Amino acid sequence: MQQFCLIFPVCCLAQTGNLSGKDSISVAEKFPIQTDTVRIDSLVNGKIKSPHEKFKPSSTKAVLFSAIFPGLGQIYNRKYWKLPLVYGSFIGCIYAITWNGNQYNGYRNAYLDFIDNDPKTNSWDDYRYGNYLNLDYDSWSDVMKSSFGDALKSAKDYYRRYRDMSYIITIGVYALCIIDAYVDAQLFDFDISPDLSLHVAPILFDRTAYSSRSVGMQLSFTF
């Protein structure tokens, strides 16, 4: 949220004998110097220091926490509602890696056992299908043996491809969590509310070496 201020001097209060002590007190009471000092300081320094300063996350810490362990960056940014999305995504990725990895290892071992022509290594027997279930291996034709070997190899390559893709997706989810933590920290106090109001408030300037004490009007546009 940005704020644009306009200040208009209204009158000058010269400290002469024309002003009685009573008048001086009434002006000070109406326009407290302490409050105006804070306002002028906010115009000069660009911010108002509050004794209870609002929480503002550091983007560096958010990235570091998220890199150490997924979800810590979101916890640091106080975006707790994102935790089910983060951990749900990682659970899905881990399940995909495990499933495709187990299938790949099974078909790989079956294919290697099938092409070594050793009758003692027959892990491929668990992967029979269709007509291959009804016939003994010795009664298979060369075409059937070649076709079954190609089927095992095709399944092995299929699950290896999706296992590798699952790893890539997991890395992408990990990177996305880090980016999300960084963006949340950077835009933590970004106000998207349609507040275009105009605020009018009096302001009192202290007497300086170049000007006398004066009273003005401050116009603040919030956008």
C-alpha positions in Angstrom: 0.0 0.0 0.0 1.4 3.4 -1.0 0.6 6.7 0.6 0.9 10.1 -1.0 0.7 13.2 1.3 0.1 16.8 0.6 0.8 19.4 3.3 -0.7 22.9 3.1 0.4 25.6 5.6 -2.5 27.5 7.0 -1.1 30.2 9.2 2.0 31.1 11.1 2.1 31.5 14.9 4.8 34.1 15.8 5.9 33.8 19.4 5.5 37.5 20.4 3.8 39.3 23.2 0.5 39.3 21.2 0.0 35.7 22.2 -0.9 35.1 25.8 0.2 32.0 27.6 -3.4 30.7 27.6 -3.6 31.0 23.8 -0.3 29.1 23.4 -1.5 26.3 25.6 -4.8 25.9 23.7 -2.9 25.6 20.3 -0.5 23.1 21.7 -3.4 21.1 23.2 -5.3 21.1 19.9 -2.3 20.1 17.8 0.0 18.0 20.0 3.7 18.5 19.1 4.6 14.9 19.8 2.0 13.5 17.4 3.1 16.0 14.7 6.7 15.1 15.2 5.9 11.5 14.4 4.0 12.6 11.3 6.9 14.8 10.1 9.3 12.0 10.8 7.2 9.6 8.8 7.3 12.0 5.9 11.1 12.4 6.1 12.1 8.8 6.8 9.2 7.1 4.9 7.9 5.0 7.8 6.5 5.3 11.3 8.2 3.4 14.1 5.7 1.6 16.3 6.5 0.1 19.7 4.7 -3.0 18.5 6.1 -3.4 15.0 4.3 -5.8 12.7 5.9 -9.1 11.7 7.8 -8.8 8.4 9.5 -12.1 7.2 12.9 -12.0 5.6 13.0 -13.5 2.1 16.5 -14.9 2.7 15.4 -16.8 5.8 12.3 -18.0 4.0 14.3 -19.4 1.2 16.9 -21.0 3.6 14.2 -22.7 5.7 12.4 -24.0 2.7 15.6 -25.3 1.2 16.5 -27.1 4.5 13.1 -28.9 4.7 10.0 -28.4 2.5 7.3 -26.5 4.3 9.5 -24.7 6.8 9.5 -21.6 4.7 5.7 -21.6 4.6 5.6 -22.0 8.4 8.1 -19.1 8.8 5.9 -16.9 6.6 2.9 -18.0 8.6 1.1 -19.4 5.6 0.0 -22.5 7.4 -2.9 -23.2 5.0 -0.3 -24.1 2.3 1.2 -27.0 4.3 -1.4 -29.6 3.2 -0.6 -28.6 -0.4 3.1 -28.9 0.1 3.1 -32.2 1.9 0.3 -33.6 -0.2 2.4 -32.9 -3.3 5.5 -34.6 -1.8 3.5 -37.6 -0.7 2.2 -38.0 -4.2 5.7 -37.7 -5.7 7.1 -40.2 -3.3 4.3 -42.7 -4.0 4.9 -42.3 -7.8 8.7 -42.8 -7.4 8.1 -45.9 -5.2 5.5 -47.5 -7.4 7.3 -46.9 -10.7 10.6 -47.9 -9.2 9.3 -51.2 -7.9 7.6 -52.0 -11.2 10.8 -51.2 -13.1 13.0 -53.4 -10.8 10.6 -56.3 -11.2 10.4 -56.1 -15.0 14.1 -55.5 -15.2 15.0 -58.6 -13.2 12.4 -60.6 -15.1 13.8 -59.5 -18.5 17.4 -60.3 -17.5 16.4 -63.7 -16.2 14.4 -64.5 -19.4 17.3 -63.7 -21.8 20.0 -65.6 -19.8 18.5 -69.0 -20.8 19.1 -70.3 -17.3 16.1 -72.4 -16.1 16.9 -71.7 -12.5 16.3 -68.0 -12.9 12.6 -67.8 -13.7 11.4 -64.6 -12.0 9.8 -63.8 -15.4 7.2 -66.6 -14.7 5.2 -64.2 -12.5 4.8 -61.9 -15.5 3.1 -64.3 -17.8 -0.1 -63.2 -19.5 -2.6 -64.5 -22.0 -1.6 -67.6 -23.9 1.8 -67.7 -22.1 -0.1 -68.9 -19.0 -1.5 -72.0 -20.7 1.7 -73.3 -22.3 5.0 -74.6 -20.8 8.1 -72.6 -21.7 9.5 -75.6 -23.6 6.5 -75.6 -25.9 6.8 -71.9 -26.8 7.8 -71.2 -30.3 10.7 -68.8 -31.1 8.1 -66.2 -32.1 6.4 -66.5 -28.7 9.7 -66.3 -26.9 10.8 -63.3 -28.8 7.4 -61.6 -28.3 7.4 -62.2 -24.6 11.0 -60.9 -24.2 10.0 -57.8 -26.1 7.0 -57.3 -23.8 9.2 -57.5 -20.7 11.7 -55.1 -22.2 8.9 -52.6 -23.2 7.4 -52.7 -19.7 10.9 -52.3 -18.2 11.5 -49.2 -20.3 8.0 -47.8 -19.6 8.4 -47.9 -15.8 11.9 -46.6 -15.9 10.8 -43.6 -17.9 8.0 -42.8 -15.5 10.3 -43.4 -12.5 12.7 -40.8 -13.8 9.9 -38.4 -14.6 8.7 -38.8 -11.0 12.1 -37.7 -9.8 12.1 -34.7 -12.0 8.6 -33.7 -10.9 9.7 -34.1 -7.2 12.7 -31.7 -7.8 10.3 -29.3 -9.5 7.9 -29.4 -6.5 10.9 -28.8 -4.2 12.0 -25.7 -6.2 8.4 -24.4 -6.4 8.1 -24.5 -2.6 11.3 -22.5 -2.3 10.0 -19.9 -4.9 6.7 -19.7 -3.2 8.3 -19.1 0.2 10.4 -16.3 -1.4 7.5 -14.6 -3.1 5.3 -14.8 0.1 8.1 -13.2 2.1 8.6 -10.4 -0.4 4.8 -9.7 -0.8 3.9 -10.3 2.9 2.7 -6.8 3.6 1.5 -6.0 0.0 -2.0 -4.6 0.3 -4.3 -5.3 -2.6 -7.4 -3.8 -1.0 -9.2 -1.1 -3.1 -8.6 1.6 -0.5 -8.5 4.9 -2.4 -9.7 7.1 0.4 -8.6 10.6 1.3 -7.5 11.3 4.9 -7.4 14.9 6.1 -5.6 15.7 9.4 -4.1 18.9 10.9 -0.3 19.2 11.4 1.8 21.5 13.4 5.4 22.5 12.4 7.8 23.5 15.1 9.6 26.9 14.9 13.0 26.7 13.2 15.8 29.2 12.4 14.2 29.9 9.1 10.5 29.8 9.9 8.1 30.4 12.7 5.7 27.9 14.2 2.9 27.2 11.7 -0.3 25.2 11.4 -1.1 23.2 8.3 -3.3 20.6 6.7 -2.2 17.2 5.6 -4.0 15.3 2.8 -3.1 11.6 2.6 -4.1 9.6 -0.5 -3.9 5.8 0.0 -3.5 3.7 -3.2 
